[in-house]
Amino acid sequence: MINAVIFFLHIIFALIIFTKKWQDESLGSAFQNLLLIVVLFSVGWPISTMLVKIFVEPEGFGLYFDRDAIVLSLLTFGEYFFYRGYYRKEFTTEVDKGK
C-alpha cells in the first residue's frame, strides 16, 4: 500500500511539473523535465536499494513497511529535498518573493 502511494505521488508530481513547464516555457522543456524526473527515480531506486539491503532484512518492519517500501520512502525523502531546491521558482508565490 505504501508503495502504491509513493508511485502515485511521483506521478502527480511529474504531471504538475510537466504542466507548469509546458505553460511557462515550452513543450520541449516540459518533456526534458519529465525525463529528468524519470531518470532520477529510475537511477535512485537501485542506489537506495543497495544501501538499504545492507541494513534491513527483506521482511522489513512489518507487513506494510517491508524493504521495498523502506527503499521507496528513502528515495522519496531524498528526491523531496533535491526537487525542493531545483524547482524552487515554480512553487514560489508573489508573497514568498517579498520575504
Summary of the structure (lengths in Angstrom):
residues: 99
radius of gyration: 16.0
end to end distance: 39.4
largest distance: 48.7
contacts: 244
relative contact order: 0.13
helix: 80%
strand: 0%
